């Protein structure tokens, strides 16, 4: 047991964990479908193109909820807002740079089938959007969360 008090976590943490769990399950399905369909359509080059497209989609789409979960570790501390936005915006900038570099590198490869890698990317994005929509609509979350209400009525104090 530790003597340090347990820090409260934002209410959105459980929602983001659900998004990551479902994204992991969807990644397995998309890898099988993207690779399989790519292989059936264009052979080994289609397989690798489908896998590359799915991998890019899943990695980039999972980085946002992951960065928010990491940033939420500073919840309740003095510099939370600064650290939170620094981590989240830093991950978005990293995603942008890595995506551009990956596309430039993949564009020149002989084994890339452009239509298959494009459709795999689109499939990953659509699946991720569906997961986000389903999780966010099914989560039971109060309209106002992470708020501490006063223990007593301030109007009952004698000095007011």
C-alpha positions as CSV (number, residue, x, y, z in Angstrom):
1,X,0.0,0.0,0.0
2,X,1.1,3.5,-0.7
3,X,0.7,6.6,1.4
4,X,0.3,8.9,-1.6
5,X,-3.3,9.8,-2.3
6,X,-4.9,8.4,-5.4
7,X,-5.4,11.1,-8.0
8,X,-8.9,11.4,-9.6
9,X,-9.1,10.5,-13.2
10,X,-11.4,12.3,-15.7
11,X,-14.6,10.6,-16.6
12,X,-13.7,10.3,-20.2
13,X,-10.9,7.8,-19.4
14,X,-13.1,4.8,-19.5
15,X,-14.6,5.9,-22.8
16,X,-11.1,6.3,-24.4
17,X,-10.1,2.9,-23.1
18,X,-13.2,1.4,-24.7
19,X,-12.2,3.1,-28.0
20,X,-8.7,1.6,-27.8
21,X,-10.0,-1.9,-27.0
22,X,-12.5,-1.8,-30.0
23,X,-9.8,-0.3,-32.2
24,X,-7.5,-3.3,-31.3
25,X,-10.3,-5.8,-32.2
26,X,-11.0,-3.9,-35.4
27,X,-7.3,-3.9,-36.3
28,X,-7.2,-7.6,-36.2
29,X,-10.3,-7.9,-38.4
30,X,-9.0,-5.3,-40.8
31,X,-5.5,-6.9,-41.1
32,X,-7.2,-10.2,-42.0
33,X,-9.6,-8.6,-44.5
34,X,-7.2,-6.0,-45.9
35,X,-4.4,-8.5,-46.4
36,X,-6.8,-11.2,-47.7
37,X,-8.6,-9.1,-50.2
38,X,-5.4,-7.5,-51.3
39,X,-3.9,-10.9,-51.9
40,X,-6.9,-12.1,-53.8
41,X,-7.0,-9.0,-56.0
42,X,-3.3,-8.4,-56.7
43,X,-1.3,-11.3,-55.2
44,X,1.6,-10.7,-52.8
45,X,1.9,-7.0,-53.7
46,X,-1.8,-6.6,-52.9
47,X,-1.3,-8.3,-49.6
48,X,1.5,-6.0,-48.5
49,X,-0.4,-2.9,-49.8
50,X,-3.5,-3.9,-47.8
51,X,-1.4,-4.5,-44.7
52,X,0.4,-1.2,-45.1
53,X,-2.8,0.7,-45.5
54,X,-4.5,-0.9,-42.5
55,X,-1.4,-0.4,-40.4
56,X,-1.2,3.3,-41.2
57,X,-4.9,3.8,-40.5
58,X,-4.9,2.0,-37.2
59,X,-1.7,3.5,-35.9
60,X,-2.7,7.0,-36.7
61,X,-6.2,6.7,-35.5
62,X,-5.2,5.0,-32.2
63,X,-2.7,7.8,-31.4
64,X,-5.3,10.4,-30.5
65,X,-7.1,8.5,-27.8
66,X,-3.8,7.1,-26.6
67,X,-2.3,10.6,-26.3
68,X,-5.3,11.8,-24.4
69,X,-5.0,8.9,-22.0
70,X,-1.4,9.7,-21.5
71,X,-2.1,13.4,-21.0
72,X,-4.8,12.6,-18.5
73,X,-2.2,11.3,-16.1
74,X,-1.5,14.9,-15.2
75,X,-5.2,15.5,-14.4
76,X,-5.7,17.5,-11.2
77,X,-2.2,19.0,-11.2
78,X,-1.4,22.7,-11.6
79,X,-0.1,22.5,-15.2
80,X,-2.7,20.0,-16.4
81,X,-4.1,22.1,-19.3
82,X,-0.6,23.0,-20.6
83,X,0.7,19.5,-20.4
84,X,-2.6,18.1,-21.9
85,X,-2.6,20.3,-24.9
86,X,1.2,19.9,-25.4
87,X,0.9,16.1,-25.5
88,X,-2.2,16.0,-27.7
89,X,-1.0,18.7,-30.2
90,X,2.4,17.1,-30.2
91,X,0.9,13.8,-31.1
92,X,-1.1,15.4,-33.9
93,X,2.0,17.1,-35.3
94,X,3.9,13.8,-35.1
95,X,1.1,12.0,-36.9
96,X,1.1,14.6,-39.7
97,X,4.9,14.4,-40.2
98,X,5.0,10.6,-40.0
99,X,2.0,10.3,-42.4
100,X,3.6,12.6,-45.0
101,X,7.0,10.8,-44.7
102,X,5.3,7.4,-45.0
103,X,3.3,8.3,-48.1
104,X,6.4,9.8,-49.8
105,X,8.3,6.6,-49.0
106,X,5.5,4.2,-50.0
107,X,4.8,6.1,-53.2
108,X,8.1,5.1,-54.7
109,X,7.9,1.4,-53.8
110,X,7.4,-1.2,-56.6
111,X,5.2,-3.5,-54.5
112,X,2.6,-0.8,-53.6
113,X,-0.8,-1.2,-55.3
114,X,-2.2,2.3,-55.0
115,X,-5.9,1.4,-55.1
116,X,-5.6,-1.3,-52.5
117,X,-3.5,0.8,-50.1
118,X,-6.1,3.7,-50.5
119,X,-9.1,1.4,-49.9
120,X,-7.4,-0.1,-46.8
121,X,-6.8,3.4,-45.4
122,X,-10.4,4.4,-46.1
123,X,-11.7,1.2,-44.5
124,X,-9.6,1.8,-41.4
125,X,-10.8,5.4,-41.1
126,X,-14.5,4.4,-41.6
127,X,-14.2,1.6,-39.0
128,X,-12.5,4.0,-36.6
129,X,-15.3,6.6,-37.0
130,X,-18.0,3.9,-36.5
131,X,-16.2,2.7,-33.3
132,X,-16.0,6.3,-32.0
133,X,-19.6,7.0,-32.7
134,X,-20.8,3.7,-31.1
135,X,-18.7,4.1,-28.0
136,X,-19.6,7.8,-27.5
137,X,-23.3,7.2,-28.0
138,X,-23.5,4.1,-25.7
139,X,-21.3,5.4,-22.8
140,X,-23.4,6.6,-19.9
141,X,-21.7,9.7,-18.8
142,X,-23.2,12.6,-16.9
143,X,-23.5,16.0,-18.6
144,X,-21.4,17.5,-15.9
145,X,-18.5,15.4,-14.6
146,X,-15.4,15.8,-12.6
147,X,-17.0,18.5,-10.4
148,X,-17.0,18.7,-6.6
149,X,-20.1,20.1,-5.1
150,X,-20.0,21.9,-1.7
151,X,-20.7,19.8,1.4
152,X,-22.9,22.4,3.0
153,X,-25.1,25.2,1.8
154,X,-23.1,28.4,1.7
155,X,-26.2,30.4,2.5
156,X,-26.5,28.7,5.9
157,X,-23.2,30.2,7.2
158,X,-23.6,32.8,9.9
159,X,-21.1,35.3,8.5
160,X,-23.0,35.9,5.3
